[in-house]
Amino acid sequence: MALMGTPGLYSELEASQEKPFLLRALQIALVVSLYWVTSISMVFLNKYLLDSSSLQLDAPIFVTFYQCLVTTLLCKGLSTLAVCFPGALDFPTLYLDLRVARSVLPLSVVFISMITFNNLCLKYVGVAFYNVGRSLTTIFNVLLSYLLLKQTTSFYALLTCGIIIGGFWFDVDHEGVEGSLSLTGILFVVLTSLSISLNAVYTKKVLPALDGSIWRLTFYNNAISCVFFLPPLLLLGELRTLRLFVQLGRAHFWGMMTLRGLFGLAISYVTALQIKFTSPLTHNVSGTAKACAQTVLAVLYYEETKSFLWWASNLMVLGGSSAYTWVRGWEMKKVQEDPNPKEDEKSSMRV
């Protein structure tokens, strides 16, 4: 389980590049497929737990708290196994250090906001619109890079951002015409995208304090989140909601809840795995393509009928996201080929 941030990453990647082309292609196909299956399954599972007519559980904070608790316990369990069976499992030793926890706390607050808004978003909007809304993460990445890091963005990259915003606006307009527009849902869509962007910024700052370990970051974020979610559970009356929940004693309910926590841990692993076997740029391309497939699956699964304008707006969003990824990749390649670019060019290419 050597992951991104571990010392053996680059040596393993170089070794994998020496393998036969067919074997490498098969590995990449399997890894990308694993990422797609895990990510799409997690979204639909979240939607089921948060807004299912058969479940009818109105306790989003508890659902989020439980998934953090399961992820924390799984991380600790894997760490214990690695200690008991050295050499059999490549996993860091995990324990809570208050000094490290204080340095991670700002990121954990952002992480808590991210998963909370993400779950509330899925509660109030459909999976198809959720994918469109998540595309705003690219826009917030550009804005935060300028506001926090003073990094500018090239004209072509800004042009692709305009396409994304246009597609999002058309989709919001379509939802309003269809009568399915939820202002609360749109608010949570925007807050989700903003918190995801902030999470990326703070992750870069905090990882050095955790020796660059994605697993340590996952453990601390989820452990701290469990503590922070306890007061809202009490204040918002969700414990009373749980006591009245008719399926509270059923194994199916707890099985689905635990499975969601398992997916929370799995997505960290498969994301790092996809980046390891491909590249960060390819990971973004894969994520965009996955969003497209996820949107189509959502429409088919929920038996929705969408107009031409809706499909056009989705194509604008996905096309703009793909174009942004391509432009950023082209600019990064240009930097590598020209070791001494102009200062304003270097600034725009770091976004």
Backbone torsions as a table, in degrees:
resi	resn	phi	psi	omega
1	MET	NA	39.5	177.3
2	ALA	-69.4	120.6	-171.6
3	LEU	-116.4	176.8	175.7
4	MET	-57.3	131.1	-178.5
5	GLY	99.5	-10.0	178.1
6	THR	-90.8	152.1	-175.0
7	PRO	-59.6	-29.9	-174.4
8	GLY	-87.4	6.6	-173.0
9	LEU	-62.3	-52.9	-172.9
10	TYR	-71.0	-35.1	177.4
11	SER	-65.8	-38.1	178.3
12	GLU	-67.6	-39.4	-179.5
13	LEU	-65.0	-41.2	177.9
14	GLU	-63.7	-38.5	179.5
15	ALA	-66.0	-37.6	-179.5
16	SER	-67.8	-29.5	-180.0
17	GLN	-70.8	-18.1	178.5
18	GLU	-84.6	-7.1	-179.6
19	LYS	-74.9	160.0	177.3
20	PRO	-56.0	148.2	-175.5
21	PHE	-57.6	-43.2	-177.5
22	LEU	-62.2	-41.1	179.6
23	LEU	-66.5	-42.7	178.5
24	ARG	-64.4	-40.3	179.0
25	ALA	-63.7	-40.1	178.5
26	LEU	-65.6	-42.5	178.3
27	GLN	-60.4	-46.2	-178.9
28	ILE	-63.6	-42.5	179.6
29	ALA	-61.4	-42.0	179.9
30	LEU	-66.6	-41.5	-179.0
31	VAL	-66.4	-45.6	179.1
32	VAL	-63.0	-41.7	177.7
33	SER	-61.9	-40.9	178.6
34	LEU	-62.8	-41.2	178.1
35	TYR	-63.3	-45.3	-179.8
36	TRP	-61.2	-49.3	-177.7
37	VAL	-61.7	-44.6	-178.7
38	THR	-65.1	-48.0	-176.7
39	SER	-66.1	-47.1	-179.6
40	ILE	-65.6	-42.3	179.3
41	SER	-60.9	-39.6	-177.9
42	MET	-65.1	-40.0	179.5
43	VAL	-64.7	-47.4	-179.1
44	PHE	-67.6	-34.7	177.7
45	LEU	-66.8	-41.7	175.7
46	ASN	-59.6	-44.6	-179.5
47	LYS	-61.2	-39.6	179.0
48	TYR	-63.5	-45.8	-176.6
49	LEU	-70.3	-31.2	-173.0
50	LEU	-96.1	-24.9	-173.6
51	ASP	-148.7	45.1	-179.3
52	SER	-97.9	132.7	178.5
53	SER	-68.6	-26.5	179.1
54	SER	-80.7	-27.3	-178.4
55	LEU	-90.8	-49.3	178.1
56	GLN	54.4	53.5	177.4
57	LEU	-108.9	115.7	179.5
58	ASP	-102.7	68.2	-179.3
59	ALA	-145.3	65.6	-176.3
60	PRO	-62.9	-33.7	-179.9
61	ILE	-66.9	-41.6	179.2
62	PHE	-64.8	-41.1	178.5
63	VAL	-59.8	-43.4	179.9
64	THR	-67.9	-42.6	178.3
65	PHE	-60.2	-43.9	-176.8
66	TYR	-67.0	-38.7	179.5
67	GLN	-66.6	-35.8	176.4
68	CYS	-67.1	-39.7	179.6
69	LEU	-63.7	-45.5	179.8
70	VAL	-63.5	-43.2	179.2
71	THR	-62.3	-41.0	178.5
72	THR	-62.7	-46.1	-179.1
73	LEU	-66.6	-36.7	177.5
74	LEU	-65.6	-43.2	177.6
75	CYS	-59.9	-46.7	180.0
76	LYS	-64.9	-37.6	178.7
77	GLY	-64.6	-43.7	178.1
78	LEU	-65.4	-36.7	177.1
79	SER	-63.8	-41.5	178.8
80	THR	-65.1	-40.7	177.4
81	LEU	-63.0	-38.4	179.5
82	ALA	-64.8	-34.1	177.8
83	VAL	-73.7	-41.0	-178.2
84	CYS	-71.3	-31.7	-178.7
85	PHE	-126.7	71.7	-177.6
86	PRO	-60.5	135.2	179.7
87	GLY	92.4	-23.9	-179.3
88	ALA	-84.0	-25.7	-177.5
89	LEU	-138.9	122.6	179.7
90	ASP	-90.3	90.4	-177.6
91	PHE	-144.5	136.5	-177.0
92	PRO	-68.7	153.8	174.5
93	THR	-75.1	125.3	-174.3
94	LEU	-114.0	131.3	172.8
95	TYR	-156.8	155.1	-177.8
96	LEU	-84.2	118.9	175.2
97	ASP	-109.4	117.9	-175.2
98	LEU	-61.1	-33.9	179.2
99	ARG	-65.9	-43.8	178.0
100	VAL	-68.5	-38.5	-179.6
101	ALA	-60.1	-37.5	178.3
102	ARG	-64.6	-38.3	179.4
103	SER	-72.4	-27.0	-179.9
104	VAL	-85.4	-16.9	-171.8
105	LEU	-53.3	-46.5	179.1
106	PRO	-58.1	-41.5	177.7
107	LEU	-65.8	-39.0	-178.9
108	SER	-64.0	-36.5	177.0
109	VAL	-62.6	-42.8	177.3
110	VAL	-65.4	-41.5	179.3
111	PHE	-61.3	-43.5	178.2
112	ILE	-60.7	-44.1	178.3
113	SER	-61.6	-41.4	-176.9
114	MET	-62.1	-52.2	-176.6
115	ILE	-72.2	-30.8	177.9
116	THR	-67.5	-50.7	179.1
117	PHE	-63.9	-36.0	179.1
118	ASN	-62.1	-45.2	179.9
119	ASN	-69.2	-39.3	177.4
120	LEU	-66.6	-33.9	177.0
121	CYS	-60.6	-47.3	179.8
122	LEU	-67.3	-23.4	178.7
123	LYS	-73.2	-33.1	-172.2
124	TYR	-105.4	-12.4	178.7
125	VAL	-130.9	162.5	178.0
126	GLY	-77.2	163.8	-178.7
127	VAL	-62.2	-37.4	-178.3
128	ALA	-63.0	-48.5	179.1
129	PHE	-69.9	-31.4	177.1
130	TYR	-56.6	-41.6	179.6
131	ASN	-65.5	-39.1	177.7
132	VAL	-64.6	-44.5	-179.5
133	GLY	-62.2	-37.9	-179.5
134	ARG	-64.6	-19.5	178.6
135	SER	-65.7	-19.3	178.1
136	LEU	-65.3	-13.1	176.2
137	THR	-56.0	-39.7	178.2
138	THR	-59.9	-43.0	-179.8
139	ILE	-63.2	-44.7	-179.7
140	PHE	-68.7	-31.2	175.2
141	ASN	-59.1	-43.9	179.8
142	VAL	-66.1	-45.5	-179.2
143	LEU	-63.7	-46.1	-178.3
144	LEU	-68.6	-33.7	177.5
145	SER	-62.9	-35.0	179.3
146	TYR	-78.4	-44.6	-175.7
147	LEU	-71.8	-40.0	-175.3
148	LEU	-94.9	-36.5	-174.4
149	LEU	-110.3	-3.0	180.0
150	LYS	57.4	35.0	178.8
151	GLN	-101.8	128.7	-179.7
152	THR	-87.4	168.5	-178.4
153	THR	-124.9	142.6	-178.0
154	SER	-66.4	160.2	-179.4
155	PHE	-60.1	-43.4	-177.1
156	TYR	-65.7	-37.6	177.4
157	ALA	-66.4	-40.0	177.4
158	LEU	-65.2	-34.0	178.0
159	LEU	-63.0	-42.4	178.1
160	THR	-66.4	-33.2	176.4
161	CYS	-64.6	-37.0	177.0
162	GLY	-61.7	-38.2	177.6
163	ILE	-64.0	-42.0	179.3
164	ILE	-61.8	-46.6	-179.6
165	ILE	-62.5	-41.3	178.4
166	GLY	-61.2	-44.0	178.1
167	GLY	-63.3	-41.3	178.6
168	PHE	-63.6	-43.2	-179.1
169	TRP	-63.9	-42.8	178.5
170	PHE	-62.6	-37.9	-179.1
171	ASP	-69.2	-39.2	176.4
172	VAL	-62.1	-42.6	178.8
173	ASP	-62.2	-40.5	179.2
174	HIS	-65.0	-42.3	178.8
175	GLU	-60.6	-36.2	178.8
176	GLY	-67.3	-41.7	178.6
177	VAL	-64.3	-39.6	-178.2
178	GLU	-75.4	-13.0	-179.5
179	GLY	82.7	10.7	-179.5
180	SER	-104.4	10.8	-178.0
181	LEU	-72.7	129.7	176.6
182	SER	-120.0	112.0	179.9
183	LEU	-63.7	-35.4	175.8
184	THR	-63.8	-41.9	179.0
185	GLY	-64.0	-42.2	178.7
186	ILE	-63.1	-40.5	177.2
187	LEU	-58.8	-45.3	179.7
188	PHE	-69.6	-30.8	175.0
189	VAL	-61.3	-47.8	-179.2
190	VAL	-64.7	-44.9	-179.4
191	LEU	-65.6	-34.6	177.3
192	THR	-63.3	-48.1	-179.8
193	SER	-63.0	-41.1	178.8
194	LEU	-62.9	-45.2	-178.0
195	SER	-68.2	-32.6	176.6
196	ILE	-64.5	-41.5	178.8
197	SER	-65.6	-44.1	178.0
198	LEU	-62.6	-37.7	179.0
199	ASN	-61.1	-39.7	178.6
200	ALA	-64.9	-40.6	-179.6
201	VAL	-65.5	-47.9	-177.2
202	TYR	-71.9	-29.4	178.0
203	THR	-60.4	-42.2	178.8
204	LYS	-60.9	-34.4	-178.7
205	LYS	-76.9	-33.6	-172.0
206	VAL	-89.3	-30.7	-174.9
207	LEU	-52.1	-40.2	178.5
208	PRO	-57.1	-32.3	179.0
209	ALA	-70.7	-15.0	-179.6
210	LEU	-112.6	24.5	-179.7
211	ASP	57.6	28.3	177.9
212	GLY	70.3	16.2	-175.2
213	SER	-89.4	118.5	176.4
214	ILE	-63.5	-36.4	-178.6
215	TRP	-66.4	-42.6	177.6
216	ARG	-62.7	-40.2	178.1
217	LEU	-62.7	-44.8	178.1
218	THR	-60.4	-43.3	-179.0
219	PHE	-63.5	-50.7	-178.1
220	TYR	-64.2	-44.8	-178.9
221	ASN	-58.8	-46.7	-176.8
222	ASN	-73.9	-35.6	178.2
223	ALA	-66.1	-44.4	178.2
224	ILE	-65.8	-37.8	179.7
225	SER	-61.6	-38.9	179.2
226	CYS	-57.8	-41.0	179.8
227	VAL	-67.8	-43.5	-176.6
228	PHE	-69.9	-26.1	-177.9
229	PHE	-82.2	-13.9	-178.4
230	LEU	-63.9	-47.6	178.8
231	PRO	-58.7	-47.0	177.8
232	PRO	-60.3	-34.0	177.9
233	LEU	-58.7	-39.3	-178.8
234	LEU	-79.0	-42.1	-173.5
235	LEU	-74.2	-33.0	-176.4
236	LEU	-89.6	0.8	175.1
237	GLY	74.8	20.4	-177.9
238	GLU	-73.6	-25.1	176.3
239	LEU	-64.4	-37.4	176.4
240	ARG	-67.1	-38.9	177.1
241	THR	-60.4	-39.8	179.6
242	LEU	-66.8	-38.9	179.8
243	ARG	-63.0	-31.4	-179.3
244	LEU	-90.5	-4.2	-176.8
245	PHE	-73.3	122.6	-171.4
246	VAL	-69.6	-23.9	-177.2
247	GLN	-99.0	14.5	-175.8
248	LEU	-60.8	-33.2	-177.4
249	GLY	-92.8	5.6	-176.6
250	ARG	-90.3	138.2	-178.1
251	ALA	-65.7	-32.1	-179.6
252	HIS	-60.5	-44.4	-179.2
253	PHE	-61.5	-49.7	-178.2
254	TRP	-69.1	-29.4	176.0
255	GLY	-65.4	-43.6	178.2
256	MET	-66.6	-39.0	178.3
257	MET	-64.3	-43.5	179.8
258	THR	-68.7	-36.9	177.0
259	LEU	-61.4	-38.0	177.6
260	ARG	-63.0	-39.4	176.1
261	GLY	-65.1	-37.6	177.1
262	LEU	-63.8	-40.9	177.6
263	PHE	-65.5	-32.3	177.2
264	GLY	-60.6	-37.0	176.4
265	LEU	-77.5	-40.1	-176.1
266	ALA	-64.1	-36.3	-176.6
267	ILE	-66.2	-33.0	176.3
268	SER	-63.9	-41.5	-178.2
269	TYR	-69.7	-48.5	-175.0
270	VAL	-70.8	-29.3	175.6
271	THR	-64.3	-48.5	178.0
272	ALA	-63.4	-35.9	-179.1
273	LEU	-66.7	-41.6	179.6
274	GLN	-64.6	-41.8	177.9
275	ILE	-63.9	-38.5	-179.0
276	LYS	-63.6	-45.1	-175.3
277	PHE	-86.2	-12.3	177.1
278	THR	-122.6	-103.0	177.3
279	SER	-169.8	163.2	177.0
280	PRO	-57.8	-37.9	179.9
281	LEU	-65.5	-45.9	178.2
282	THR	-63.3	-34.6	176.7
283	HIS	-60.8	-41.5	178.1
284	ASN	-65.7	-41.0	177.5
285	VAL	-62.3	-44.2	178.9
286	SER	-62.0	-40.5	179.1
287	GLY	-63.8	-38.9	178.1
288	THR	-66.3	-45.0	178.6
289	ALA	-64.2	-37.7	178.4
290	LYS	-63.8	-39.7	178.3
291	ALA	-62.3	-38.1	178.1
292	CYS	-63.7	-48.3	179.2
293	ALA	-63.5	-38.4	-179.4
294	GLN	-65.3	-38.6	178.2
295	THR	-62.8	-46.9	179.4
296	VAL	-62.8	-42.9	178.9
297	LEU	-61.6	-40.0	-179.6
298	ALA	-63.8	-42.8	179.2
299	VAL	-62.8	-42.5	-179.4
300	LEU	-70.3	-43.8	-175.9
301	TYR	-65.4	-42.9	-178.3
302	TYR	-89.9	6.3	176.1
303	GLU	52.4	49.3	179.7
304	GLU	-92.9	150.2	175.1
305	THR	-111.0	119.8	-176.2
306	LYS	-114.4	146.1	-178.5
307	SER	-81.1	171.7	177.2
308	PHE	-61.7	-38.8	179.5
309	LEU	-61.7	-38.3	179.7
310	TRP	-64.1	-46.2	179.5
311	TRP	-64.9	-36.3	179.0
312	ALA	-64.9	-41.2	179.8
313	SER	-66.3	-38.0	177.5
314	ASN	-66.0	-40.5	177.6
315	LEU	-64.7	-35.5	176.5
316	MET	-62.7	-45.6	-179.4
317	VAL	-63.7	-49.4	-178.2
318	LEU	-67.7	-39.7	177.5
319	GLY	-65.5	-42.1	177.4
320	GLY	-63.6	-40.6	178.3
321	SER	-64.7	-42.2	178.4
322	SER	-65.1	-41.7	179.9
323	ALA	-64.5	-39.6	178.0
324	TYR	-61.6	-44.5	179.2
325	THR	-61.4	-42.3	-179.8
326	TRP	-65.5	-43.7	179.8
327	VAL	-62.2	-44.0	179.9
328	ARG	-64.4	-38.4	177.4
329	GLY	-65.8	-40.4	178.5
330	TRP	-64.7	-40.5	180.0
331	GLU	-67.8	-39.2	177.6
332	MET	-64.9	-39.8	178.0
333	LYS	-64.7	-37.3	179.5
334	LYS	-64.7	-38.1	177.5
335	VAL	-63.8	-42.2	-179.8
336	GLN	-65.0	-35.7	-179.2
337	GLU	-76.6	-30.0	179.5
338	ASP	-112.8	100.6	-175.0
339	PRO	-69.3	-13.5	-177.7
340	ASN	-129.5	61.5	178.9
341	PRO	-72.3	165.9	177.2
342	LYS	-65.6	154.4	-174.8
343	GLU	-60.6	-39.9	-179.7
344	ASP	-68.9	-29.3	176.9
345	GLU	-70.4	-41.8	179.0
346	LYS	-61.7	-39.6	-178.8
347	SER	-63.8	-41.7	-178.7
348	SER	-71.5	-27.2	-175.1
349	MET	-85.9	-6.3	178.8
350	ARG	-85.3	-12.8	-176.0
351	VAL	-68.8	NA	NA
